Amino acid sequence: MQIKTEIKDTCLSGGDIRRMIAAMVQQLVPGEEFAGSLVLVGLNARGSAVAKRLARDVALLCGVQPPVGRLEIAFKGAQGALGANDARADDDRCANDLEVRSVDVPFCIDGATVVVVDDVAFTGATARKALDVLCGIGAPASLQLAVLVDRQFPAPAACPDVVGVRLDVSADERLLVFLEEIDGFSEVLVRRGK
């Protein structure tokens, strides 16, 4: 038997997402001098798209575009990396089942302010794995986590430092993030049922 799912109203439009990115940049870059030590590392496709948007807006604000790297993390044995609209590390599976598929950080992170960027935070398992990997490849001055949407899990493995928006999405609902760079349009939806 197929379970019928419902799509709720659009939670966030493309315009909302643009404003959230701009607000996140203000949180990330308290002063122009700070932008020079900032590097961004996106998680999987959607986190990387958000990281590139953040980097572009930092450049507009400060005149310095931070470099952007990428980590691909997936469940062991799964095909491809995780995405917000796929089965995620942020479900009830064990974080120990996560593996790093690729690391593309073509710049030195020693002494840098490294910000791991993801589209959605729930349990924080994927972000925790990314933070651990980055500590293994360099000695950043600081590590932060920035997410477009925080689902507010009660005790996450990694708490976001910079958040676009916090949404109260129940465990039986699924948050869908669509980004122009990947999907041709940008919005956030909530779907009932898993």
C-alpha angles and dihedrals in degrees: 000000000000117000113228113228128199128215112221122212119295105279095197131016128212088263090053090052092051090052091047091052090051091050091048090054090055088054093046098047112043091171138008093251089060093061092070094066096042122111126174128211117192123210113229122320101315096041088050091051090051090047091053091050090050091049091050092050092046088054091051091050101040107017091240121099113208117223117256125216131179139222123196113207126178142158114276109269094013121127112246130345127304123271130186091249094049131068101296143208082239093075128084097287119111119272087222087071091067122103134185110243099183141357118206106176103138095177137066115267096187108125092000131125099245118199118192108208126203133166098228133019120199117138092001093228096129092046092048090053090050093049090051092050093050092050086055095055101043149352107258120190087230140355123215136176121222122187133180093215128021114200090195102236108195097240110010123191087232125020118216117243095194120037131182093199139343114223128190100226116167122233091252092056128079124218114219120198119194120188128193093231092058108021104027092245137051127230143115121236134181119218123195115230126028 
